Amino acid sequence: MILVTGGAGYIGSHTLLSLADAGYESVTLDNLCYGHRAAVLKGHFVHADLADETALSHLFETFPIEAVIHFAAFCYVGESMEAPEKYFSNNLVNGLNLLNAMLNFGVDKIIFSSSCAVYGDPFEIPIPESHVKSPINPYGLSKHFFEEILASYEVAHGIKHVSLRYFNAAGADPQGRIGESHEPETHLIPLVLQTALGLRPEIQIFGTDYSTADGTCIRDYIHVCDLANAHVSALSYLLSGGQSTSLNLGTGKGHTVREVFEHCQQICQLPIPYREVGPRPGDPPELVASGDKAEEILNWSPHYTLTEIISTAWNWHQNQKF
Ligand SMILES: NC(=O)c1ccc[n+]([C@@H]2O[C@H](COP(=O)([O-])OP(=O)(O)OC[C@H]3O[C@@H](n4cnc5c(N)ncnc54)[C@H](O)[C@@H]3O)[C@@H](O)[C@H]2O)c1
């Protein structure tokens, strides 16, 4: 049985489907502060907060947990600048509760949702895992610190970990069962598609003067189902005795904001009002993953193209269920 914290969220809920397809049983722990009960289509569900040590112990007593996939966290960069305490408390202190429960119940394998935010403003593109870690906001710091905590827990207690540093997750289940439903939404593709549907008056393009081909930021968009499958690969890697490691999960290909916008327009065939505004502080011009290490260690590589990312997301947003 695999414990999935934050399994009612966007990436967690897609991972539950991949786990079930691969024959794993799962139990989700989620407090539903951002997640959706309706997104949990597979496995058991426990409505609880990671801060609740009694509920955590009860879960470990009830289910024979072999390994943990830890998605639960707060993930709004802007909010983390205004309320860092919220981020350190949920992403670190509550994460420690989880690690301590694992120790108490003899569970020694964890896959952790890290982020390309650990690299800050990178000086090398594509970014290798060995790149210096210098996060530029409390959200990125919380991810970097938790990776370091995992390293200490391995030395002291033998807990093995794989930290997966996602780049920009996007897209939806190709069967349209689940998809991205964040409130507030801050990610480019859902914002553009919601604007196409008339749910937002316009989309803002932040910064048109970067030193990129068309002046807008470059990001590496990875399909959520490719991410989900990488978790299953990381899990079988750890269960078969793999060593702790940190891996980038991206496609190795960058797309500018304008390219993404134009792709969306082609797929939706609808007018999408937009406005060009100044750059957001702390937005690096380019974030693109080097994916060599994940391919080598997990024998995993992404399959979905940008067009497939946008069309599965478009299908979801037109028929959104939650
Ligand atoms: N979405 C991305 O592009 C992206 C990129 C890099 C890293 N990440 C990381 O991946 C993970 C999942 O991201 P997501 O986009 O699916 O986010 P999400 O907000 O959709 O999912 C997070 C889930 O965790 C739950 N949760 C939060 N705090 C909790 C707590 N204390 N106790 C129990 N449940 C709690 C929420 O209710 C939610 O269901 C996060 O750790 C995030 O930092 C996401």
The ligand as a MOL file (V3000), in Angstrom:
LIG
                    3D

  0  0  0     0  0            999 V3000
M  V30 BEGIN CTAB
M  V30 COUNTS 44 48 0 0 0
M  V30 BEGIN ATOM
M  V30 1 N 2.0350 22.1770 -10.3540 0
M  V30 2 C 3.3050 22.3850 -10.6790 0
M  V30 3 O 3.6230 22.8470 -11.7890 0
M  V30 4 C 4.4130 22.0360 -9.6850 0
M  V30 5 C 5.7370 22.3050 -10.0600 0
M  V30 6 C 6.7500 21.9720 -9.1660 0
M  V30 7 C 6.4470 21.3660 -7.9470 0
M  V30 8 N 5.1530 21.1400 -7.6100 0 CHG=1
M  V30 9 C 4.8850 20.4910 -6.3120 0
M  V30 10 O 4.0720 19.3540 -6.5350 0
M  V30 11 C 3.1740 19.1340 -5.4440 0
M  V30 12 C 1.7620 19.0210 -5.9760 0
M  V30 13 O 1.4390 20.1820 -6.7370 0
M  V30 14 P -0.0430 20.3890 -7.2890 0
M  V30 15 O 0.0330 21.3520 -8.4150 0
M  V30 16 O -0.6890 19.0670 -7.4940 0 CHG=-1
M  V30 17 O -0.6840 21.1420 -6.0350 0
M  V30 18 P -2.1690 21.0240 -5.4210 0
M  V30 19 O -2.3650 22.2090 -4.5600 0
M  V30 20 O -3.1460 20.7430 -6.4970 0
M  V30 21 O -2.0220 19.7130 -4.4980 0
M  V30 22 C -1.5240 19.7530 -3.1900 0
M  V30 23 C -2.5040 18.9600 -2.3060 0
M  V30 24 O -1.9880 18.9040 -0.9780 0
M  V30 25 C -3.0690 19.1230 -0.0640 0
M  V30 26 N -2.4630 19.6440 1.1670 0
M  V30 27 C -1.7290 20.7830 1.3340 0
M  V30 28 N -1.3290 20.9080 2.6180 0
M  V30 29 C -1.7930 19.8170 3.2800 0
M  V30 30 C -1.6960 19.3680 4.6380 0
M  V30 31 N -1.0720 20.0870 5.5810 0
M  V30 32 N -2.2870 18.2060 4.9700 0
M  V30 33 C -2.9560 17.4620 4.0370 0
M  V30 34 N -3.0810 17.8430 2.7430 0
M  V30 35 C -2.5080 19.0020 2.3750 0
M  V30 36 C -4.0030 20.0760 -0.7740 0
M  V30 37 O -5.3250 20.0220 -0.3170 0
M  V30 38 C -3.8770 19.5870 -2.2350 0
M  V30 39 O -4.8620 18.6000 -2.5170 0
M  V30 40 C 3.4080 20.2980 -4.4830 0
M  V30 41 O 4.2710 19.8640 -3.4480 0
M  V30 42 C 4.0820 21.3520 -5.3540 0
M  V30 43 O 4.9070 22.1900 -4.5810 0
M  V30 44 C 4.1230 21.4560 -8.4480 0
M  V30 END ATOM
M  V30 BEGIN BOND
M  V30 1 1 1 2
M  V30 2 2 2 3
M  V30 3 1 2 4
M  V30 4 1 4 5
M  V30 5 2 4 44
M  V30 6 2 5 6
M  V30 7 1 6 7
M  V30 8 2 7 8
M  V30 9 1 8 9
M  V30 10 1 8 44
M  V30 11 1 9 10
M  V30 12 1 9 42
M  V30 13 1 10 11
M  V30 14 1 11 12
M  V30 15 1 11 40
M  V30 16 1 12 13
M  V30 17 1 13 14
M  V30 18 2 14 15
M  V30 19 1 14 16
M  V30 20 1 14 17
M  V30 21 1 17 18
M  V30 22 2 18 19
M  V30 23 1 18 20
M  V30 24 1 18 21
M  V30 25 1 21 22
M  V30 26 1 22 23
M  V30 27 1 23 24
M  V30 28 1 23 38
M  V30 29 1 24 25
M  V30 30 1 25 26
M  V30 31 1 25 36
M  V30 32 1 26 27
M  V30 33 1 26 35
M  V30 34 2 27 28
M  V30 35 1 28 29
M  V30 36 1 29 30
M  V30 37 2 29 35
M  V30 38 1 30 31
M  V30 39 2 30 32
M  V30 40 1 32 33
M  V30 41 2 33 34
M  V30 42 1 34 35
M  V30 43 1 36 37
M  V30 44 1 36 38
M  V30 45 1 38 39
M  V30 46 1 40 41
M  V30 47 1 40 42
M  V30 48 1 42 43
M  V30 END BOND
M  V30 END CTAB
M  END
